Amino acid sequence: MQHFTYYPKGVCSRQIDFDLDEEGKIHDLKFVGGCDGNLKAIGILLEGTDAREAAERLRGNDCRGRGTSCADQLSKAIDGMALS
């Protein structure tokens, strides 16, 4: 299992932590800051899912016209750190 920490930009959450197993599946996803209930739900929904598939689904999600969202920032974390 490999642990990743990402510091999102342009959103309310300040930090995203997650683990990837050897098969590329997401575990223990946690957001620091942001919309607590919604971000906890994302962590529950993505537990054990394929990281590439999750990033594809979340990429481009917008929050209040910011051009990004916490979910979009997670896709950037997965793309840039976990699967490079």
C-alpha positions as CSV (number, residue, x, y, z in Angstrom):
1,M,0.0,0.0,0.0
2,Q,1.3,3.4,-0.9
3,H,0.2,6.6,0.8
4,F,-0.4,10.0,-1.0
5,T,-1.0,13.5,0.3
6,Y,-2.1,16.2,-2.1
7,Y,-2.6,19.9,-1.5
8,P,-5.5,21.1,-3.6
9,K,-5.8,24.5,-5.2
10,G,-8.8,26.7,-5.7
11,V,-11.2,24.8,-3.4
12,C,-12.2,24.7,0.3
13,S,-10.4,21.5,1.2
14,R,-6.8,22.0,2.3
15,Q,-5.5,18.5,1.9
16,I,-6.4,15.1,0.4
17,D,-4.9,11.9,1.7
18,F,-5.4,8.4,0.2
19,D,-3.8,5.1,-0.2
20,L,-3.4,3.0,-3.3
21,D,-3.0,-0.8,-3.1
22,E,-0.8,-2.8,-5.6
23,E,-3.8,-3.1,-7.9
24,G,-4.4,0.7,-8.1
25,K,-7.5,0.7,-5.9
26,I,-8.3,3.6,-3.6
27,H,-8.4,3.1,0.2
28,D,-8.7,5.4,3.2
29,L,-9.6,8.6,1.2
30,K,-9.8,11.6,3.5
31,F,-10.3,15.3,2.8
32,V,-9.2,18.0,5.3
33,G,-11.5,21.0,5.2
34,G,-14.3,21.5,2.7
35,C,-17.9,20.2,2.8
36,D,-17.4,17.6,5.5
37,G,-20.5,15.4,4.8
38,N,-20.1,15.4,1.0
39,L,-16.4,14.7,1.1
40,K,-16.8,11.8,3.6
41,A,-19.4,10.4,1.2
42,I,-16.9,10.6,-1.7
43,G,-14.4,8.6,0.4
44,I,-17.0,6.0,1.2
45,L,-18.2,5.7,-2.4
46,L,-14.7,5.4,-3.8
47,E,-13.4,2.9,-1.2
48,G,-11.9,-0.1,-3.1
49,T,-12.5,1.4,-6.6
50,D,-10.0,1.6,-9.4
51,A,-8.2,5.0,-9.1
52,R,-8.0,5.6,-12.9
53,E,-11.8,5.0,-13.2
54,A,-12.5,7.3,-10.3
55,A,-10.3,10.1,-11.7
56,E,-12.0,9.8,-15.1
57,R,-15.4,10.1,-13.5
58,L,-14.5,13.1,-11.3
59,R,-12.3,15.0,-13.7
60,G,-13.8,18.4,-14.7
61,N,-16.4,18.5,-11.9
62,D,-17.0,22.2,-11.1
63,C,-18.0,23.9,-7.8
64,R,-19.7,27.3,-8.0
65,G,-17.9,28.4,-11.2
66,R,-14.4,27.9,-9.8
67,G,-13.3,25.8,-12.7
68,T,-12.5,23.0,-10.3
69,S,-13.9,21.2,-7.2
70,C,-12.7,19.0,-4.4
71,A,-13.6,16.0,-6.6
72,D,-11.8,17.4,-9.6
73,Q,-8.7,18.1,-7.4
74,L,-8.8,14.4,-6.4
75,S,-8.6,13.5,-10.0
76,K,-5.6,15.8,-10.4
77,A,-4.0,14.1,-7.4
78,I,-4.5,10.7,-8.8
79,D,-3.4,11.7,-12.3
80,G,-0.3,13.6,-11.2
81,M,0.9,11.7,-8.2
82,A,-0.4,8.2,-8.0
83,L,-0.4,7.0,-11.6
84,S,2.6,8.9,-13.0
